[in-house]
Amino acid sequence: MQINHILFDIDGCLTTKKYESLDLKSLTYIKELLYEIHCSKSFCTGRSQPYVELMGQILNIKATTVPNILEHGCILNTTTDSSDFCVINPKITQKSIWEMRRIRDTLSRNSKCVLEPGKEISLSLNPVTTMEDLEKVVNNIPNIHNFSVKISADSIDISPEGISKGGAILEVFKNPNGILAIGDSEGDRTMLEIVEFPACPANASQRIKKLVLSRKGYVSNKNNAEGVLDILKHFFTQ
């Protein structure tokens, strides 16, 4: 077994729910273990660059040779000791960018949703009232069927059609062999379907657990950051 790169999802893996405190104890143990693991590491997440920069500082993960994949595959982010560089996934057309901006402008004036700040291309929507009301807002967007819409328990993500974590991984790596990827939700499906070593924490959805097991991956019996730590120990300390 040869792992040459580790991909981390953030929400539901390194963190719990939005606005909940970080498990700094487990994150510290993860940081210490990663120091002993001699392969490249990066994030593959729906989060924006500022949030990923913070998580990189916490875990001492620097995407110097392999970029972070942000906003569900929309943005590729490389870091140096003094700065960050973000580029748009080359698969995204200028027309798609204009259309995403049109949707952003429309939703910014809607009182039934809150746009998560900081994202360059993709959109993350949080409900003001209920998820049912939020889904109605999204379904009423003209031509929404031309975009990728991912619905989770407490938010909705919108990206250009055909853009995903898995597609961005193939854009960056070409060959996904030797990659360990840790994810927990449907947004991670395309990532976990293609890497050689898929894994998930115990809090992952049942469909994701089934996928990981079907690919002979590893499902931890611990949640969130504790689960990520357990996954790293499983692959690197046995």
ROSE-4610 file (N, C-alpha, C; in Angstrom, 1 decimal, always signed):
// ROSE-4610
residu = [M/M/M/Q/Q/Q/I/I/I/N/N/N/H/H/H/I/I/I/L/L/L/F/F/F/D/D/D/I/I/I/D/D/D/G/G/G/C/C/C/L/L/L/T/T/T/T/T/T/K/K/K/K/K/K/Y/Y/Y/E/E/E/S/S/S/L/L/L/D/D/D/L/L/L/K/K/K/S/S/S/L/L/L/T/T/T/Y/Y/Y/I/I/I/K/K/K/E/E/E/L/L/L/L/L/L/Y/Y/Y/E/E/E/I/I/I/H/H/H/C/C/C/S/S/S/K/K/K/S/S/S/F/F/F/C/C/C/T/T/T/G/G/G/R/R/R/S/S/S/Q/Q/Q/P/P/P/Y/Y/Y/V/V/V/E/E/E/L/L/L/M/M/M/G/G/G/Q/Q/Q/I/I/I/L/L/L/N/N/N/I/I/I/K/K/K/A/A/A/T/T/T/T/T/T/V/V/V/P/P/P/N/N/N/I/I/I/L/L/L/E/E/E/H/H/H/G/G/G/C/C/C/I/I/I/L/L/L/N/N/N/T/T/T/T/T/T/T/T/T/D/D/D/S/S/S/S/S/S/D/D/D/F/F/F/C/C/C/V/V/V/I/I/I/N/N/N/P/P/P/K/K/K/I/I/I/T/T/T/Q/Q/Q/K/K/K/S/S/S/I/I/I/W/W/W/E/E/E/M/M/M/R/R/R/R/R/R/I/I/I/R/R/R/D/D/D/T/T/T/L/L/L/S/S/S/R/R/R/N/N/N/S/S/S/K/K/K/C/C/C/V/V/V/L/L/L/E/E/E/P/P/P/G/G/G/K/K/K/E/E/E/I/I/I/S/S/S/L/L/L/S/S/S/L/L/L/N/N/N/P/P/P/V/V/V/T/T/T/T/T/T/M/M/M/E/E/E/D/D/D/L/L/L/E/E/E/K/K/K/V/V/V/V/V/V/N/N/N/N/N/N/I/I/I/P/P/P/N/N/N/I/I/I/H/H/H/N/N/N/F/F/F/S/S/S/V/V/V/K/K/K/I/I/I/S/S/S/A/A/A/D/D/D/S/S/S/I/I/I/D/D/D/I/I/I/S/S/S/P/P/P/E/E/E/G/G/G/I/I/I/S/S/S/K/K/K/G/G/G/G/G/G/A/A/A/I/I/I/L/L/L/E/E/E/V/V/V/F/F/F/K/K/K/N/N/N/P/P/P/N/N/N/G/G/G/I/I/I/L/L/L/A/A/A/I/I/I/G/G/G/D/D/D/S/S/S/E/E/E/G/G/G/D/D/D/R/R/R/T/T/T/M/M/M/L/L/L/E/E/E/I/I/I/V/V/V/E/E/E/F/F/F/P/P/P/A/A/A/C/C/C/P/P/P/A/A/A/N/N/N/A/A/A/S/S/S/Q/Q/Q/R/R/R/I/I/I/K/K/K/K/K/K/L/L/L/V/V/V/L/L/L/S/S/S/R/R/R/K/K/K/G/G/G/Y/Y/Y/V/V/V/S/S/S/N/N/N/K/K/K/N/N/N/N/N/N/A/A/A/E/E/E/G/G/G/V/V/V/L/L/L/D/D/D/I/I/I/L/L/L/K/K/K/H/H/H/F/F/F/F/F/F/T/T/T/Q/Q/Q]
num = [1/1/1/2/2/2/3/3/3/4/4/4/5/5/5/6/6/6/7/7/7/8/8/8/9/9/9/10/10/10/11/11/11/12/12/12/13/13/13/14/14/14/15/15/15/16/16/16/17/17/17/18/18/18/19/19/19/20/20/20/21/21/21/22/22/22/23/23/23/24/24/24/25/25/25/26/26/26/27/27/27/28/28/28/29/29/29/30/30/30/31/31/31/32/32/32/33/33/33/34/34/34/35/35/35/36/36/36/37/37/37/38/38/38/39/39/39/40/40/40/41/41/41/42/42/42/43/43/43/44/44/44/45/45/45/46/46/46/47/47/47/48/48/48/49/49/49/50/50/50/51/51/51/52/52/52/53/53/53/54/54/54/55/55/55/56/56/56/57/57/57/58/58/58/59/59/59/60/60/60/61/61/61/62/62/62/63/63/63/64/64/64/65/65/65/66/66/66/67/67/67/68/68/68/69/69/69/70/70/70/71/71/71/72/72/72/73/73/73/74/74/74/75/75/75/76/76/76/77/77/77/78/78/78/79/79/79/80/80/80/81/81/81/82/82/82/83/83/83/84/84/84/85/85/85/86/86/86/87/87/87/88/88/88/89/89/89/90/90/90/91/91/91/92/92/92/93/93/93/94/94/94/95/95/95/96/96/96/97/97/97/98/98/98/99/99/99/100/100/100/101/101/101/102/102/102/103/103/103/104/104/104/105/105/105/106/106/106/107/107/107/108/108/108/109/109/109/110/110/110/111/111/111/112/112/112/113/113/113/114/114/114/115/115/115/116/116/116/117/117/117/118/118/118/119/119/119/120/120/120/121/121/121/122/122/122/123/123/123/124/124/124/125/125/125/126/126/126/127/127/127/128/128/128/129/129/129/130/130/130/131/131/131/132/132/132/133/133/133/134/134/134/135/135/135/136/136/136/137/137/137/138/138/138/139/139/139/140/140/140/141/141/141/142/142/142/143/143/143/144/144/144/145/145/145/146/146/146/147/147/147/148/148/148/149/149/149/150/150/150/151/151/151/152/152/152/153/153/153/154/154/154/155/155/155/156/156/156/157/157/157/158/158/158/159/159/159/160/160/160/161/161/161/162/162/162/163/163/163/164/164/164/165/165/165/166/166/166/167/167/167/168/168/168/169/169/169/170/170/170/171/171/171/172/172/172/173/173/173/174/174/174/175/175/175/176/176/176/177/177/177/178/178/178/179/179/179/180/180/180/181/181/181/182/182/182/183/183/183/184/184/184/185/185/185/186/186/186/187/187/187/188/188/188/189/189/189/190/190/190/191/191/191/192/192/192/193/193/193/194/194/194/195/195/195/196/196/196/197/197/197/198/198/198/199/199/199/200/200/200/201/201/201/202/202/202/203/203/203/204/204/204/205/205/205/206/206/206/207/207/207/208/208/208/209/209/209/210/210/210/211/211/211/212/212/212/213/213/213/214/214/214/215/215/215/216/216/216/217/217/217/218/218/218/219/219/219/220/220/220/221/221/221/222/222/222/223/223/223/224/224/224/225/225/225/226/226/226/227/227/227/228/228/228/229/229/229/230/230/230/231/231/231/232/232/232/233/233/233/234/234/234/235/235/235/236/236/236/237/237/237/238/238/238]
x = [+0.8/+0.0/+0.9/+0.8/+1.6/+0.7/+0.6/-0.2/+0.8/+0.6/+1.5/+0.8/-0.5/-1.2/-2.4/-2.8/-4.0/-4.9/-6.1/-7.1/-8.1/-8.3/-9.2/-10.4/-11.6/-12.8/-12.8/-13.5/-13.4/-14.7/-15.8/-17.1/-17.5/-17.8/-18.2/-17.1/-15.9/-14.7/-13.8/-13.1/-12.2/-13.1/-14.3/-15.1/-16.5/-17.3/-18.6/-19.7/-20.6/-21.6/-21.1/-21.8/-21.5/-21.7/-20.8/-20.9/-20.6/-20.3/-19.9/-18.4/-17.9/-16.5/-15.7/-14.5/-13.6/-13.1/-12.8/-12.2/-10.7/-10.3/-8.8/-7.9/-8.4/-7.6/-7.3/-8.3/-8.1/-7.3/-7.6/-6.9/-5.4/-5.1/-3.7/-3.0/-3.7/-3.2/-3.0/-4.0/-3.9/-2.6/-2.5/-1.3/+0.0/+0.1/+1.3/+1.6/+0.5/+0.7/+1.0/+0.4/+0.8/+2.2/+2.8/+4.2/+5.1/+4.6/+5.4/+5.0/+4.0/+3.6/+4.2/+5.1/+5.9/+5.3/+4.1/+3.5/+2.8/+2.4/+1.8/+0.3/-0.2/-1.5/-2.2/-3.5/-4.2/-5.7/-6.5/-7.9/-8.7/-9.8/-10.8/-12.2/-12.7/-13.8/-14.7/-15.9/-16.8/-16.5/-15.6/-15.3/-14.5/-14.5/-13.8/-12.3/-11.6/-10.1/-9.8/-10.5/-10.1/-10.3/-11.3/-11.6/-10.5/-10.2/-9.2/-7.8/-7.5/-6.3/-6.1/-7.2/-7.2/-7.0/-7.7/-7.5/-6.1/-5.6/-4.2/-3.2/-3.5/-2.6/-2.8/-4.0/-4.2/-3.5/-3.5/-2.9/-1.5/-1.1/+0.2/+0.3/-0.8/-0.9/-0.7/+0.3/+0.6/+0.5/-0.4/-0.6/+0.5/+1.7/+2.8/+3.0/+2.9/+3.2/+1.9/+0.8/-0.5/-1.5/-2.3/-3.3/-4.4/-4.9/-6.2/-7.3/-8.3/-9.5/-10.6/-11.1/-12.1/-13.4/-14.4/-15.8/-16.3/-16.1/-16.6/-16.0/-14.7/-14.0/-13.9/-14.5/-14.5/-13.2/-12.5/-11.2/-10.1/-8.9/-7.7/-6.8/-6.3/-5.6/-4.2/-3.2/-1.8/-1.3/-0.5/+0.0/+1.5/+2.1/+3.5/+3.7/+4.9/+5.2/+4.6/+4.3/+3.9/+2.6/+2.0/+0.8/+0.0/-1.2/-2.1/-2.4/-2.5/-2.9/-4.1/-5.1/-6.3/-6.6/-6.9/-7.3/-8.6/-9.4/-10.6/-10.4/-11.1/-11.0/-11.1/-10.2/-10.2/-11.4/-12.1/-13.3/-14.5/-14.4/-15.5/-15.4/-16.5/-16.5/-16.9/-16.5/-16.9/-18.4/-19.1/-20.6/-21.1/-20.5/-21.0/-20.7/-19.6/-19.2/-20.3/-20.7/-21.7/-23.0/-23.4/-24.6/-24.6/-23.5/-23.4/-23.5/-23.0/-23.1/-24.5/-25.2/-26.7/-27.5/-27.2/-27.9/-27.6/-26.3/-25.9/-26.6/-26.7/-27.4/-28.9/-29.5/-30.9/-31.1/-30.3/-30.5/-30.1/-29.2/-28.8/-30.0/-31.0/-32.1/-33.3/-33.1/-34.2/-34.2/-35.2/-35.3/-35.4/-35.5/-35.7/-34.4/-33.3/-32.0/-30.9/-29.8/-28.6/-27.5/-26.8/-25.6/-24.4/-23.7/-22.4/-21.4/-20.7/-19.8/-18.4/-17.7/-16.3/-16.1/-17.1/-16.9/-16.8/-16.0/-15.7/-16.6/-16.9/-17.7/-19.0/-18.8/-20.0/-20.8/-22.0/-22.9/-23.3/-23.3/-23.8/-24.9/-26.1/-27.2/-27.7/-27.9/-28.5/-29.9/-30.8/-32.2/-32.4/-33.4/-33.8/-34.9/-35.8/-36.8/-36.6/-37.0/-36.9/-36.1/-35.6/-35.0/-36.0/-37.2/-38.3/-38.5/-38.5/-38.6/-37.4/-36.2/-35.0/-35.0/-35.5/-35.5/-36.5/-37.6/-38.5/-37.9/-37.1/-36.3/-35.4/-34.7/-33.7/-34.5/-35.5/-36.3/-36.9/-37.1/-37.7/-36.7/-35.4/-34.4/-34.5/-34.5/-34.6/-33.4/-33.7/-32.7/-31.8/-32.3/-31.5/-31.1/-31.9/-31.5/-30.2/-29.7/-28.4/-27.2/-27.5/-26.4/-26.4/-25.4/-25.3/-25.8/-26.8/-27.4/-27.2/-26.6/-26.3/-27.1/-28.0/-28.8/-28.3/-28.0/-27.5/-28.6/-28.3/-29.3/-29.6/-28.6/-28.8/-28.4/-28.1/-27.7/-27.9/-27.7/-27.8/-26.6/-25.9/-24.7/-25.1/-24.7/-24.9/-23.6/-23.3/-22.0/-22.4/-21.4/-21.6/-21.8/-22.6/-22.9/-21.6/-21.4/-20.2/-19.0/-19.1/-17.9/-18.1/-17.1/-17.3/-15.9/-15.9/-14.6/-13.8/-14.5/-13.9/-13.3/-14.0/-13.5/-12.3/-12.3/-11.1/-9.9/-10.2/-9.0/-8.4/-9.2/-8.6/-7.9/-8.4/-7.7/-6.3/-6.2/-5.0/-4.0/-4.5/-3.7/-3.6/-4.6/-4.6/-4.9/-4.0/-4.2/-4.4/-5.6/-6.0/-5.4/-4.6/-4.0/-3.0/-3.0/-2.1/-2.7/-3.9/-4.6/-5.5/-5.3/-6.2/-7.2/-8.5/-9.4/-10.4/-10.7/-11.6/-12.7/-13.9/-15.1/-16.3/-17.4/-18.5/-19.9/-20.0/-21.4/-21.5/-22.7/-22.9/-22.0/-21.6/-20.7/-19.3/-19.0/-17.7/-17.8/-19.0/-19.1/-18.2/-18.1/-17.3/-15.8/-15.4/-14.0/-13.8/-14.7/-14.5/-14.7/-15.3/-15.5/-14.3/-13.3/-12.2/-10.9/-10.7/-9.4/-9.2/-7.9/-7.5/-7.9/-7.8/-8.1/-9.2/-10.4/-11.5/-11.7/-12.1/-12.3/-13.4/-14.0/-15.0/-15.1/-15.5/-15.8/-17.1/-17.4/-18.6/-19.9/-19.7/-20.9/-21.3/-20.5/-20.8/-22.2/-22.8/-24.1/-24.1/-25.2/-25.2/-24.8/-25.2/-24.9/-23.4/-22.7/-21.3/-20.6/-21.0/-20.4/-20.5/-21.7/-21.9/-20.9/-20.7/-19.8/-18.4/-17.9/-16.6/-16.3/-17.3/-17.1/-17.1/-17.9/-18.0/-16.7/-15.9/-14.6/-13.5/-13.8/-12.8/-12.0/-12.7/-12.1/-12.3/-12.1/-12.1/-13.2/-14.1/-15.1/-14.7/-14.4/-14.0/-15.2/-15.0/-16.1/-16.2/-15.4/-15.4/-15.9/-16.4/-17.0/-16.0/-16.2/-15.6/-14.0/-13.4/-12.0/-11.4/-12.1/-11.6/-11.6/-12.6/-12.6/-11.5/-11.2/-10.0/-8.7/-8.6/-7.4/-7.3/-8.4/-8.5/-8.1/-8.6/-8.3/-6.8/-6.2/-4.8/-4.0/-4.4/-3.7/-3.9/-5.1/-5.3/-4.4/-4.2/-3.4/-1.9/-1.5/-0.1/+0.6/-0.1/+0.6/+0.5/-0.2/-0.3/+0.8]
y = [-1.2/+0.0/+1.2/+2.1/+3.3/+4.5/+5.3/+6.5/+7.7/+8.4/+9.6/+10.9/+10.9/+12.2/+11.9/+12.9/+12.9/+14.1/+13.8/+14.9/+14.9/+16.1/+16.2/+17.1/+16.5/+17.4/+18.1/+19.2/+19.9/+19.7/+20.2/+20.1/+18.6/+18.3/+16.9/+16.0/+16.4/+15.6/+16.3/+17.3/+18.0/+18.9/+19.3/+20.1/+19.3/+19.8/+19.2/+20.1/+20.6/+21.5/+22.9/+23.7/+25.1/+25.8/+26.7/+27.5/+26.7/+25.4/+24.7/+24.8/+24.7/+24.8/+23.7/+24.0/+23.0/+22.1/+20.9/+19.9/+20.1/+21.1/+21.4/+20.3/+19.5/+18.4/+17.4/+17.0/+16.0/+16.7/+17.9/+18.6/+18.7/+18.9/+19.0/+17.6/+16.5/+15.2/+14.9/+15.4/+15.2/+15.9/+17.2/+18.0/+17.2/+16.7/+16.0/+14.8/+14.0/+12.8/+13.1/+14.2/+14.6/+15.0/+15.5/+15.9/+14.6/+13.5/+12.2/+11.5/+12.0/+11.3/+12.1/+11.4/+12.1/+11.9/+12.5/+12.6/+14.0/+14.4/+15.7/+15.6/+16.8/+16.9/+18.1/+18.1/+19.3/+19.1/+20.1/+20.1/+19.9/+19.2/+19.1/+19.4/+20.6/+21.1/+22.0/+22.2/+23.2/+24.6/+24.7/+26.0/+26.9/+28.2/+29.3/+29.4/+30.2/+30.3/+30.8/+31.8/+32.3/+31.2/+30.5/+29.4/+28.3/+27.9/+26.9/+27.4/+28.6/+29.2/+29.0/+29.3/+29.1/+27.6/+26.7/+25.3/+24.8/+25.4/+25.0/+25.5/+26.6/+27.1/+26.2/+25.8/+25.0/+23.6/+23.0/+21.7/+21.7/+22.9/+23.1/+22.4/+22.5/+22.0/+23.1/+23.0/+24.0/+23.4/+23.9/+23.4/+24.0/+23.7/+24.3/+23.5/+22.2/+21.4/+20.9/+20.7/+20.2/+21.2/+21.8/+22.8/+22.2/+23.1/+22.8/+22.9/+22.1/+22.1/+22.7/+23.9/+24.7/+24.8/+25.2/+25.4/+24.3/+23.1/+21.9/+21.7/+22.1/+21.9/+23.1/+24.3/+25.5/+26.2/+26.1/+26.9/+26.0/+26.3/+25.6/+26.6/+26.2/+27.2/+26.7/+27.4/+27.1/+28.1/+27.6/+28.5/+28.5/+29.6/+29.8/+30.3/+30.5/+31.0/+32.4/+33.1/+34.5/+34.9/+34.0/+34.4/+33.2/+33.4/+32.4/+32.8/+31.8/+32.0/+31.1/+31.8/+31.0/+31.2/+30.0/+30.1/+29.3/+29.7/+29.1/+27.8/+26.7/+25.5/+25.7/+25.3/+25.6/+25.0/+24.1/+23.5/+24.4/+25.5/+26.4/+27.5/+27.7/+28.6/+30.0/+31.0/+32.4/+32.5/+31.8/+31.9/+31.4/+30.3/+29.8/+30.8/+31.5/+32.5/+33.6/+34.1/+35.1/+34.6/+33.4/+32.8/+32.7/+32.3/+32.1/+33.5/+34.5/+35.9/+36.4/+36.0/+36.4/+35.8/+34.5/+33.8/+34.4/+34.7/+35.4/+36.7/+37.5/+38.8/+38.6/+37.6/+37.3/+36.9/+36.0/+35.4/+36.5/+37.4/+38.4/+39.3/+39.3/+40.2/+39.4/+38.1/+37.2/+37.1/+37.5/+37.5/+36.1/+35.1/+33.7/+32.9/+33.5/+32.8/+33.7/+33.1/+33.9/+33.3/+34.1/+33.7/+33.6/+32.5/+32.4/+33.3/+34.2/+35.1/+34.4/+35.0/+34.7/+33.8/+33.3/+32.4/+33.1/+32.6/+33.3/+32.9/+31.6/+31.0/+30.3/+29.3/+28.6/+29.4/+28.9/+29.6/+28.6/+29.0/+28.2/+29.0/+28.4/+29.1/+28.5/+29.3/+28.9/+29.4/+28.6/+29.0/+30.1/+31.0/+32.0/+31.3/+30.5/+29.8/+28.3/+27.7/+26.2/+25.8/+24.6/+24.0/+23.9/+23.6/+23.5/+24.8/+25.9/+27.2/+27.5/+27.1/+27.4/+26.6/+25.3/+24.5/+25.2/+25.8/+26.4/+27.6/+28.4/+29.5/+29.0/+28.0/+27.5/+26.9/+26.2/+25.6/+26.7/+27.9/+29.0/+29.8/+29.5/+30.2/+29.7/+30.7/+30.3/+29.5/+28.4/+27.5/+26.8/+26.7/+26.1/+24.6/+24.0/+22.6/+22.6/+23.7/+23.8/+23.9/+23.8/+23.9/+22.7/+22.5/+21.4/+21.9/+21.2/+21.6/+20.5/+20.8/+19.8/+20.2/+19.4/+19.7/+18.9/+19.5/+18.8/+19.1/+18.7/+18.9/+20.3/+21.2/+22.6/+23.6/+23.3/+24.2/+23.7/+24.5/+24.1/+24.8/+24.0/+24.5/+24.4/+25.5/+25.6/+25.8/+25.0/+25.1/+25.0/+25.4/+25.2/+23.7/+23.4/+22.0/+21.3/+20.1/+19.3/+19.5/+20.4/+20.7/+20.0/+19.2/+18.4/+18.3/+17.7/+17.4/+16.4/+15.4/+14.3/+14.8/+15.6/+16.2/+17.1/+17.8/+18.7/+17.8/+16.7/+15.8/+15.3/+14.9/+14.4/+15.5/+16.7/+17.9/+18.1/+17.9/+18.2/+17.0/+15.8/+14.7/+13.8/+13.9/+13.0/+11.6/+11.0/+9.6/+9.6/+9.2/+9.2/+8.1/+7.2/+6.2/+6.7/+6.1/+6.6/+7.7/+8.0/+9.1/+8.5/+9.0/+8.7/+10.0/+9.8/+10.9/+10.6/+11.6/+11.5/+12.4/+11.9/+12.7/+12.1/+12.8/+12.3/+12.5/+13.3/+13.6/+13.4/+13.6/+13.4/+14.3/+15.5/+16.3/+15.7/+14.7/+14.0/+12.8/+12.4/+11.2/+11.0/+12.1/+12.0/+11.8/+12.3/+12.2/+10.8/+10.3/+8.9/+7.8/+8.1/+7.1/+6.9/+7.8/+7.7/+7.4/+7.8/+7.7/+6.2/+5.9/+4.5/+4.1/+5.1/+4.8/+5.7/+5.4/+6.2/+5.9/+6.9/+6.7/+7.7/+7.4/+8.3/+8.1/+9.2/+9.0/+8.4/+8.1/+7.4/+8.2/+9.5/+10.4/+10.6/+10.0/+10.1/+9.5/+9.9/+9.4/+8.0/+7.3/+5.8/+5.5/+6.4/+6.1/+6.3/+7.2/+7.3/+6.2/+5.7/+4.5/+3.3/+3.2/+2.0/+2.1/+3.3/+3.5/+3.2/+3.7/+3.4/+1.9/+1.3/-0.2/-1.0/-0.5/-1.2/-1.1/-0.1/+0.1/-0.4/-1.1/-1.7/-0.6/+0.5/+1.6/+1.4/+2.4/+2.3/+3.3/+2.7/+3.5/+3.5/+4.7/+4.8/+4.6/+4.2/+4.1/+5.3/+6.3/+7.6/+8.7/+9.8/+10.9/+12.0/+12.7/+14.0/+13.9/+14.9/+15.0/+13.7/+13.2/+11.9/+10.8/+10.8/+9.8/+10.0/+11.3/+11.5/+11.1/+11.3/+10.9/+9.3/+8.7/+7.2/+6.7/+7.4/+7.0/+7.1/+8.2/+8.3/+7.3/+7.0/+5.9/+4.5/+4.3/+3.0/+2.9/+3.9/+3.8/+4.0/+4.7/+5.0/+4.5/+3.9/+3.5/+2.0/+1.3/-0.2/-1.0]
z = [+0.0/+0.0/+0.0/-1.0/-1.2/-1.3/-0.2/-0.2/-0.5/-1.5/-1.8/-1.6/-1.3/-1.1/-0.2/+0.7/+1.5/+1.2/+0.9/+0.7/+1.8/+2.4/+3.5/+3.1/+3.3/+3.4/+4.8/+4.9/+6.2/+7.0/+6.4/+7.2/+7.4/+8.6/+8.9/+9.1/+8.8/+9.0/+10.0/+9.6/+10.6/+11.5/+11.1/+12.0/+12.1/+13.0/+13.2/+12.4/+13.1/+12.4/+12.4/+11.5/+11.5/+12.9/+13.2/+14.4/+15.7/+15.6/+16.8/+17.0/+18.2/+18.5/+17.8/+17.5/+16.9/+18.0/+17.6/+18.5/+18.4/+19.2/+19.1/+19.6/+20.5/+21.0/+19.9/+19.2/+18.1/+17.0/+16.7/+15.6/+15.9/+17.2/+17.6/+17.4/+17.7/+17.5/+16.0/+15.2/+13.7/+13.2/+13.7/+13.2/+13.6/+14.8/+15.2/+14.4/+14.1/+13.3/+11.8/+11.3/+9.9/+9.8/+10.8/+10.8/+10.6/+11.0/+10.9/+9.5/+8.8/+7.6/+6.4/+5.7/+4.7/+3.3/+3.1/+1.8/+1.7/+0.5/+0.4/+0.9/+1.3/+1.9/+1.4/+1.2/+0.8/+1.2/+1.0/+1.3/+0.0/+0.1/-1.0/-0.4/-0.5/+0.3/-0.5/+0.1/-0.4/+0.1/+1.1/+1.7/+0.8/+1.3/+0.5/+1.0/+0.2/+0.5/+1.9/+2.4/+3.8/+4.9/+4.8/+5.8/+5.6/+4.4/+4.2/+4.6/+4.4/+4.9/+6.4/+7.2/+8.6/+9.0/+8.3/+8.7/+8.3/+7.3/+6.9/+8.0/+8.6/+9.7/+10.9/+11.2/+12.4/+12.2/+11.0/+10.8/+10.2/+9.9/+9.2/+7.9/+7.1/+5.8/+4.8/+4.0/+3.0/+1.6/+0.8/-0.6/-1.5/-1.4/-2.2/-3.5/-3.4/-4.6/-5.3/-4.5/-5.0/-4.5/-5.3/-4.9/-4.0/-3.1/-2.5/-3.5/-3.4/-4.2/-3.4/-3.8/-3.0/-3.7/-3.0/-3.6/-4.4/-3.9/-4.6/-6.0/-6.1/-7.4/-8.3/-7.9/-8.7/-8.7/-7.6/-7.4/-7.0/-7.6/-7.3/-6.6/-5.4/-4.5/-4.1/-4.5/-4.1/-3.1/-2.1/-1.1/-1.1/-0.7/-0.5/+1.0/+1.4/+2.7/+2.9/+1.9/+2.0/+1.3/+0.5/-0.2/-0.6/-1.1/-1.7/-3.2/-4.0/-5.4/-5.7/-6.2/-6.6/-8.1/-8.7/-10.1/-10.3/-11.2/-11.5/-12.3/-11.9/-12.6/-14.1/-14.9/-16.4/-17.1/-16.4/-17.0/-17.0/-16.2/-16.0/-17.1/-17.9/-19.0/-18.4/-19.2/-18.9/-18.8/-19.7/-19.6/-18.3/-17.8/-16.5/-15.4/-15.5/-14.4/-14.5/-15.6/-15.8/-15.2/-15.5/-15.0/-13.5/-12.9/-11.5/-10.8/-11.4/-10.9/-11.0/-12.0/-12.2/-11.0/-10.8/-9.7/-8.3/-8.1/-6.9/-6.7/-7.7/-7.6/-7.3/-7.9/-7.7/-6.2/-5.7/-4.4/-3.3/-3.6/-2.6/-2.2/-3.1/-2.8/-2.3/-2.0/-1.5/+0.0/+0.6/+2.1/+2.8/+1.9/+2.5/+2.5/+2.1/+2.1/+2.5/+3.0/+3.4/+2.6/+1.8/+1.1/+1.9/+1.9/+2.7/+2.0/+2.8/+2.2/+1.8/+0.9/+0.7/-0.5/-1.2/-2.3/-3.6/-4.5/-5.7/-6.8/-6.9/-8.0/-7.5/-6.6/-6.2/-5.2/-4.9/-3.9/-2.8/-1.6/-0.5/+0.2/+0.3/+0.8/+2.2/+3.1/+4.4/+4.5/+5.2/+5.3/+6.3/+6.1/+7.1/+7.9/+7.3/+8.0/+8.0/+7.0/+6.9/+5.6/+5.6/+4.4/+3.3/+3.6/+2.6/+1.9/+2.6/+2.0/+1.1/+1.6/+0.8/-0.5/-0.4/-1.7/-2.7/-2.2/-3.1/-3.8/-3.0/-3.5/-4.7/-4.4/-5.4/-6.7/-6.4/-7.6/-8.5/-7.9/-8.7/-9.5/-9.3/-10.1/-11.6/-12.5/-13.9/-14.4/-15.1/-15.7/-14.6/-13.4/-12.3/-12.7/-13.6/-14.0/-14.8/-15.2/-15.9/-14.9/-13.6/-12.6/-11.7/-11.0/-10.0/-8.7/-8.1/-6.9/-5.9/-4.8/-3.7/-2.5/-2.0/-0.8/+0.4/+1.5/+2.7/+3.8/+5.0/+6.1/+6.4/+6.2/+6.7/+5.7/+4.4/+3.4/+2.0/+1.0/-0.4/-1.1/-1.9/-2.7/-4.1/-4.8/-6.3/-7.0/-8.0/-8.7/-10.2/-11.1/-12.5/-12.8/-13.8/-14.1/-14.6/-14.1/-14.5/-13.7/-12.7/-11.8/-10.5/-10.1/-8.9/-8.3/-7.1/-6.4/-7.2/-7.6/-8.4/-9.7/-10.4/-11.7/-11.4/-10.3/-10.0/-9.7/-9.0/-8.6/-9.9/-10.9/-12.1/-12.9/-12.7/-13.4/-12.8/-11.4/-10.7/-10.8/-10.6/-10.4/-11.7/-12.6/-13.8/-13.4/-12.5/-12.0/-10.5/-10.1/-8.7/-7.8/-8.4/-7.6/-6.6/-5.4/-4.4/-3.5/-3.7/-3.0/-1.9/-0.7/+0.4/+0.5/+0.5/+0.6/+1.7/+2.5/+3.7/+3.5/+3.4/+3.2/+4.0/+4.0/+4.8/+4.2/+3.1/+2.6/+1.1/+0.5/-0.9/-1.8/-1.2/-1.9/-2.1/-1.4/-1.5/-2.3/-2.8/-3.5/-4.7/-5.6/-6.8/-6.4/-5.2/-4.8/-4.3/-3.5/-2.9/-3.9/-5.0/-6.1/-6.9/-6.9/-7.9/-7.2/-5.9/-5.3/-5.0/-4.8/-4.5/-3.0/-2.1/-0.7/-0.1/-0.3/+0.3/+1.8/+2.5/+4.0/+4.5/+5.6/+6.1/+7.6/+8.4/+9.8/+10.0/+11.3/+11.7/+11.4/+11.4/+11.2/+9.7/+8.8/+7.4/+7.1/+6.0/+5.7/+5.4/+5.5/+5.2/+3.8/+2.9/+1.4/+1.2/+1.9/+1.8/+2.5/+3.6/+4.2/+3.3/+2.7/+1.8/+0.6/+0.1/-1.0/-0.6/+0.5/+1.0/+1.2/+1.8/+2.1/+0.8/-0.2/-1.5/-2.2/-1.9/-2.6/-1.7/-0.7/+0.3/+1.0/+1.3/+2.0/+3.5/+4.3/+5.7/+6.3/+7.1/+7.8/+9.3/+9.8/+11.2/+12.1/+13.3/+14.3/+15.2/+14.8/+15.6/+14.7/+15.3/+14.5/+14.3/+13.2/+12.9/+13.0/+13.8/+13.8/+14.5/+15.5/+16.1/+15.1/+14.2/+13.1/+12.1/+11.8/+10.9/+11.5/+12.8/+13.5/+13.4/+13.7/+13.6/+12.2/+11.2/+9.8/+9.5/+9.9/+9.7/+10.4/+11.7/+12.4/+11.7/+11.1/+10.5/+9.3/+8.5/+7.3/+7.5/+8.5/+8.7/+9.9/+10.9/+12.1/+12.3/+11.4/+11.7/+11.0]
